[in-house]
Amino acid sequence: MAAKQNAVRKEREKRPALESLIEAPKLDRLVHERLRLGILSALSVNEALTFNELKKLLDASDGNLSVHARKLEEAGYVAVAKSFEGRMPRTDYKLTTAGKRALDRYLNHMEALIHAMREK
């Protein structure tokens, strides 16, 4: 009987963590997409990266990278600076403060999910 009561008590203790996830804000779908998460992650550990550096680092095509980078730019998560190096165009990307906050929120959300599942 005592063992059953302990099991019930432990199950009740788990509920707040799971309930807080249910009530938590939804996952940021803009950040959750694999390539956009890669862009934000790469920029979080580098002051700036060029289009070609991101393309090589993330093994992405020109079109795919440019579409996803534009979505992040439109959301205000990355800043884009276009210039020329000699006669060659150059596009530099930097993580904005809003992008850093969005990445932090996303990582905190994922950590909470992992923590809740491990407690289960």
Secondary structure, DSSP 8 states (H G I E B T S, - for coil): -HHHHHHHHHHHHHHHHHHHHHHS----HHHHSHHHHHHHHHHHSSS-EEHHHHHHHHT--HHHHHHHHHHHHHTTSEEEEEEEETTEEEEEEEE-HHHHHHHHHHHHHHHHHHHHHHH-
